[in-house]
Structure formats: C-alpha cells, structure tokens
Amino acid sequence: MTAPPNTGEIPAARLFHQTRLGEIYLGDSLALFRDAIEDHSVDLIMTSPPFGLVRKKDYGNVDADKYVEWFRPFAAAFKGALKPQGSLVIDIGAALPQRPLWQE
C-alpha cells in the first residue's frame, strides 16, 4: 500500500482493518475519540505519535518545547476512552537492543 502525499490535512478517521479480536482506525484520532468512541470502552490503545524534534520533518512534527502541550488533548482522550483495566502503549522513539533483553 502506498501512502498518500502529505498535504497537511488530517483525513477523517475510518475503519482500516478489523478482525474478531479488534479494530484499527486510520485518520484524525481526536475526532474519532470525540465522535465515535464511548467513554471507558477501550481495552488497548497503541500509538506512535510524531516525535517532538528540533528539526521539522515532512510528517509535521511539533517542536520539542511544545510537545507536552500538543500531546495533552490526546492524553485526555485516551484516559476517557480506556476501561479501568485498559492499557496504553506509546512508542516514542524505539531504540531496540542488538539482542533481546531477556538474553542479557
């Protein structure tokens, strides 16, 4: 699958993939949480948001000094959507070791 060109516009959220175990959505996640996801109804949120970097990237990252403020609305949406026993996984710059940690 080829990604569409980055126009700066965030597409409306749409169902991207579904199995008997769950769903993956693609698009404006804040709108999705606001308009379609019931409070305390989600078991797992897994996300890899743009990193707060010093240099601008084509994908539209936020400056490092503004990152926390930019991320706050997402954190609030996640908190409202997660079930009490739900989990949140945020990948913010994976640096994988050369060999698995369990082999150390």
ChimeraX attribute file (.defattr): number of C-alpha atoms within 10 A of each C-alpha:
attribute: neighborCount
match mode: 1-to-1
recipient: residues
	/A:1	3
	/A:2	4
	/A:3	5
	/A:4	6
	/A:5	7
	/A:6	10
	/A:7	9
	/A:8	9
	/A:9	8
	/A:10	11
	/A:11	11
	/A:12	13
	/A:13	16
	/A:14	13
	/A:15	10
	/A:16	10
	/A:17	10
	/A:18	10
	/A:19	7
	/A:20	5
	/A:21	5
	/A:22	10
	/A:23	10
	/A:24	12
	/A:25	14
	/A:26	14
	/A:27	15
	/A:28	14
	/A:29	18
	/A:30	16
	/A:31	13
	/A:32	16
	/A:33	18
	/A:34	13
	/A:35	9
	/A:36	10
	/A:37	15
	/A:38	12
	/A:39	15
	/A:40	15
	/A:41	13
	/A:42	20
	/A:43	14
	/A:44	16
	/A:45	15
	/A:46	11
	/A:47	11
	/A:48	11
	/A:49	13
	/A:50	16
	/A:51	16
	/A:52	19
	/A:53	14
	/A:54	11
	/A:55	9
	/A:56	11
	/A:57	11
	/A:58	8
	/A:59	11
	/A:60	12
	/A:61	16
	/A:62	20
	/A:63	15
	/A:64	13
	/A:65	11
	/A:66	11
	/A:67	15
	/A:68	13
	/A:69	10
	/A:70	14
	/A:71	14
	/A:72	11
	/A:73	12
	/A:74	15
	/A:75	13
	/A:76	12
	/A:77	18
	/A:78	22
	/A:79	18
	/A:80	18
	/A:81	21
	/A:82	20
	/A:83	15
	/A:84	12
	/A:85	9
	/A:86	15
	/A:87	14
	/A:88	15
	/A:89	10
	/A:90	11
	/A:91	13
	/A:92	12
	/A:93	10
	/A:94	8
	/A:95	7
	/A:96	8
	/A:97	7
	/A:98	6
	/A:99	8
	/A:100	8
	/A:101	8
	/A:102	5
	/A:103	5
	/A:104	5
